[in-house]
Amino acid sequence: MSERPTPWTWSRRTFLRRTGLGSIALGSLLTAESLRADDQPVNAESGTRGVLREPHFPPRVKRVIHLCMAGGPSHLETFDYKPTLAKMHGKPMPESITAGQPIAQLQGQALNVLGPQHGFKPFGQSGLQIAEVFPKIGELADQMCVIKSMHTEQINHDPAHTFFNTGTAISGRPSMGSWVLYGLGSESEDLPGFIVLTSEGGGQGQPISSRQWHSGFLPSRYQGVQLHSTGSPVHYVGNPPGIGRQQQSDVVEAVSRINQRRQAELQDPEISTRLAAYEMAFRMQASVPSLTDMSDEPSHIVEQYGCTPGDGSFASNCLLARRLAERGVRFIQLYHRGWDHHGGVKAGVAYTANLVDRATAALVTDLQARDMLKDTLIVWGGEFGRTPMAQGDGRDHHIKGYSLWVAGGGIRGGTTYGETDEFGYNAVENKVHVRDFHATMLHMLGLDHQRLTHKFMGLDFRLTGVEEAHVISGILG
């Protein structure tokens, strides 16, 4: 008879299997959230709760509406007036500025200056210089702050969107909307706390991947939910033929009981997520139709936005964004795909600006009229800017300096922050990195970007990463 193996003669594989340490090792390779109970359950009375019982400090705003101008709008035809660029039109770009710099599709080509293709003029009492293609946004001049010194690290569309949304070009990280929802939760009882809408028109419509609003390694209930701009806003949200609301309620209740029993055994937060998803879907069956039925909107409001409700336009989405904000949705993103103007930048910018100008101004004005602008942060901008050098009659991608603007929540209106050089190439004064923007956005929501963390694979991750990031105090009133 063979001698029974003793612990000190076990193989490594046998030791790990019999002691349970193998399970621990395997678990460390899995999502960290699957190993620990979620002590912040979904509360049907107060919407999805975040991990914080309360913000780190008193917040300036309750919600964020991000108007993402996808494709990279040219700062030189929108919000960064450069008279020197006009004087240098057609002349060679100084090599001292461009030598060794990242240039997307102009590498190896003659780099000639392309002057501003649209006029600028002062708007409001502040005299903010804004391109004439934005007459309605210009009326907001005294409420907005234009950040002219943005810079980023990714020069192509998809990684640049990923960087702006997640703070890294590495796919699979949580989006900024997911981080906000993770920290604070939602005030909405019957809608997701993070909602995304898309529209297009005016230029090459670069695709937008759903990972831009994904929760990454955070629990999946914090990911964004895309509402379709035309047709049924959410697929399969209605009951099948012959199934009434009570029958559907019985099904949801039965599934919930099964999941709750399993959750009591495993304490798996993803089961909590499934429970929440079923309950949310059931509530959305009633809330979504009333949300998207805009027949209750006064005609003068519809006219103010300049839209046909439900037509899939940016204007319609802006009106829907205001309705989402009223219903307690924490983070709202509107992507308009139409700003990629490698050629025909003059006509392209004018056309695309016309699609977004009126509705953007209407959204800000409407929120102010409802006393909601004071606790809403509005962000308008793209993933990067455009080169001062010509690409035919267009402009190439540019990451070294570009503009976006913000309004609401005590932002210092009628101001600019930072500057680019006289060509609009490099951010040279009060430079603002994407991570600085993230830190500031979280700060306005009452969140310390260094303290809002999540442990994953043994590391404490945060939206702003381990690199240096600063709150842009100069834009805050």
Order of alpha helices (4+ residues) and beta strands (2+ residues): alpha-alpha-beta-alpha-alpha-beta-beta-alpha-beta-alpha-alpha-beta-beta-alpha-alpha-alpha-alpha-beta-alpha-beta-beta-beta-beta-beta-beta-beta-beta-alpha-beta-beta
